Amino acid sequence: EFGKQWYQRRVRVMTGKYPSRLGLNHMTIYKGQPYGLWTNQTLISDYMAAAGYAVHGVGKWHLGYCSWDHTPCSRGFDSFYGYYNGHEAYYTKMNGEGYDFRHDIREKDGSINSTVVWSANTTYSSYLYADRATKVISTHDKSKPLFLYFPIQSVHSPQEVPQEYKDMYGDSIRSDFRKSLLAMVTALDDAAGAVVTALKEADMWQDTIFIFFSDNGGPLAKNIGQTNYPLRGGKYSYWEGGIRSASFLHSPLLPTGGTINQELFHVTDWLPTLTHIAHCGIEENPGCTGPDLGDIDGVNQWPAVAGLSPSNRTEFLVNIDQKLGNAALRMGPWKLFEGPPGDGRWSPPYNLDEEQSTDDLTPSDDPTPSDDVTPSQENEVEGEEAPKIQLFDVESDPCETREVSKKNPEVVKEMLERLEYHKSRAVWPINRGTDPASNPENFRGAWTPWLETC
């Protein structure tokens, strides 16, 4: 199974570092596994707390919980409301054999008051998260700034959503899987809207920077109703359909608005960007350098985000996975694959004008002819015949239809040399198997930290 972007992207957001430098670059943390994001790492929550912010988390943690030191309220958060694992049912809050839903509070003496919220069972999760987020905002002491981290559960398997959201789409969507997925997105929209409304009612919106982004593209699978059209690949792969996600930033503090920013930006950039703003403000302030972030991979991108200057970034490492024997690097317009980059099929578009079943959304080995995707004789379809090294110009060919390594040997040489540098900084993945001592039966049926250290 391929690497898990959703978990690795959390590592990047929280640390500003590539996961390969931390041994968190292969697969994901599953329930009951005795490891997590190293406790010697300073997270964005720690930096924001040091800048005087109230720091709260709502939603999904998924960075390890083998010990209490790995949980949010030991990592800079004043409170956390949600679940520790990577996924669970939206209503029952069950992950396998255990319940996973908590409200954690860090007390003034640094101790953690953690409560399993059994009453959350049967209530749809986005309702709970919206209620908690709005309460954090409405009760916030405005004498200090607020950092709200809101990694909501939606949209993720399993496909569960209140009927009222499905009914909004009537007969316009014929596939029940597609209708359910869109209904889940609408529930997510409502939760995000509740946050915006709460900020406005609290008279905080005018000073807010609101950032929205996804962790990965949708998986290439039948019976889930999603499509990454026109991009190639999906979740679990290094293709654009797996790693390029929709995002936006809204703020009354932006000097310009309503623009599309095409500058190169990586998710590791959020930590240095936001910590710089927290310490130095949004105005140009050459005398302020912000906190010492050490040797991170992210860069401060506020000038680029605000449209004041080009991006400070020219490359980013997609990933290195020593166990799977693959890696991917973006440099300028180029993206290079070394080893198998994962399922490289293309998603078809969803056609609202014709009867279309979920089976019609089955990914194809050929790109769908359109204005955006034109089949090419140079296509290299993923599989046994795929070359070890592949190169794409993702600026002119974002759908990755033309493999051009043979035409650009100097680019390949330069990128392979740069990839070797990143490999020299990578450590072997630290994945471990499930620890039987983590069994929820030992903790009244709830997934709970079970080790003193790990």
Buried (B, 14 or more C-beta within 10 A) or exposed (E): EBBBBBBBBBBBBBBBBBBBBBBBBBBBBBBBBBBBBBBEBBBBBBBBBBBEBBBBBBBBBBBBBBBBBBBBBBBBBBBBBBBBBBBBBBBBBBBEEBBBBBBBBBEEEEEBEBEBBEEBEEBBBBBBBBBBBBBBBEEBEEEEBBBBBBBBBBBBEEBBBBEEBBEEBEEEBBBBBBBBBBBBBBBBEBBBEBBBBBBEEBEBBEEBBBBEBBBBBBBBBEEBBBBBBBBBBBBBBBBBBBBBBEEEBBBEBBEEEEEEBEBBBBBBBBBBBBBBBBBBEBEEEEEEEBBEBEEBBBBBBBBBBBEEEEBBBEBBBBBBBBEBEBBBBBBEBBBBBBBBBBBBBBBBBBEEEEEBBBEBBBBEEEBBEEEBBEEEEEBBBBEEEBEEBBBBBBEEBBBBBBBBBEEBEEBBEBBBEBBEEBBEBBEEBBBEEEBEEBBBEEBEBBBBBBBEEB
